[in-house]
Amino acid sequence: MKRIFFISILFMSLTSCERIIDIDPISNVGAGAFYRNYKEANTALTGCYQGMHAPLHNEWMMTELRSDLSLQGVPNTSAVPRLEQNELDMFTLNADHNEVYTYWINTYRNIRAINYLLTNLGVYYRDGNHQINRNTNMTESEWKQVVGEALFLRAYHYFNMVRLFGNIFMVTEPVDPNTAKAKNYNTLEDVYSLISQDLTAAAQYLPATQYQNQNQNDLGRATHWAARALLAKVYLTLGKKAEALNELNEIINTSGHRLLDSYSDVFSIGNEMSAEIIFAVRYKAGGFGLGSPFANLFAPTGSGSAVVNNDGDGFNFPTNHAMSMYSIAHSTDKDQRYANNLAIYSPTKPYVRKYLSAVMTRYDAENDFPVLRYADVLLMKAEAQGFDGADGESVRIINQIRERAGAVDYDGTSAFSSRFFKYPLAGNNSITDENSFIDALLNERKLELAFENQRFFDLVRFGKAITVLQQHFADEYEAHYGLIKPEIPLPDLQAKVTNDRLLLPIPLREITTNNQLELEQNPGY
């Protein structure tokens, strides 16, 4: 059911602006008078859902491209988009990077739209707390539904921003241009407090309806369970494992969400918003401007219409590591995730096929983009519990995910290792302590959630990013990075990956625009 996004066409003109922090009132429609009833508020809310498309369009560059799963793909190129991807891929970017600025501005544009909606419904965030002044013609249940969904969307955006940029501008209501130019960064603690409170309130406002009892026309909206799942991930990021475990257990025990029997069914366009999908960014093909771009973005260049209609861009190019981990998995025990996530057009042109579907018009596919899946919830529970023995629940969770994919369990004493990947053989098990458990859990998250914009955040959260990425550069240097001109010697390339540069730079245009303060750039830029 994709009714939700058709309405967004009516609101799209209300969600564009040339500035980020300078949030001017909506022209032609009195902002204070617009949301007079549920229908009008819901129209505005639907525009906020559609506003998720723009930042997601290049989010993979901020995440997957900065992991060990993908690279730019064309070593010798003069094309500006690919040169900018090289800079992200190789951690050589500067503060004037266009793709980083595009992601930043598109995210804040949607935060602005969400803030307008919330403040016009009487929801403010001041002095570190929500302040409510509800005065609308909506019923209490209608108000709670709209506000709960909007709070979830705002938290989603800020969670991505704080993980990618660190200290950021925390804007929670419309501000005039002069105030905006004097706006300073908020601390990580401030931003995470807002995120946690937004999600906690969203979970309180949204009904805890089990998946099987949800209105089919509302599938795709943020739910009570989506708020709790995202809150659990926030808690894990903050090291609050007990709090995360409480949220995850409630979802597992009560939500009605579950693993589908087949991994391939999760991504079938005929099976979208299934019981496994807790939240996804929704797309609709058909020339409405609401289609997914990823089938064309990730299909190989020069493939004509052999892979997808109107050719592909060859972006998000899988690394040797990605191909190796799936090849080993598939040849060892026919892991279904090999055929569903990757494919080979030619020996030199592997590609991500996870979002592949038939398209009539370029960048207009039907596929939704998963943000929170039940498989992720299970793996987060294993992470929150930690290693509890070779026969403990955490290892059983990993095996549950593996069994669904057709892979062998961890049930012995050793594992197969290749240059790129450690993989259990039938009858073998390398999970004997906390360290080997973390390795197995990260490997499983990599196999299960590949190309869902999770890998980079996982590496940072587990404290493995620098080690893994430096090894990634070594593994891919001869075939790729060493061919890029001007050549960067491997030790110098590996040295680019530092704790400081795991964060992206604050866009230079943002610093120069806020001219009433001397804003500091993130260290390392």
Summary of the structure (lengths in Angstrom):
residues: 525
radius of gyration: 22.6
end to end distance: 45.1
largest distance: 68.8
contacts: 1768
relative contact order: 0.12
helix: 50%
strand: 8%
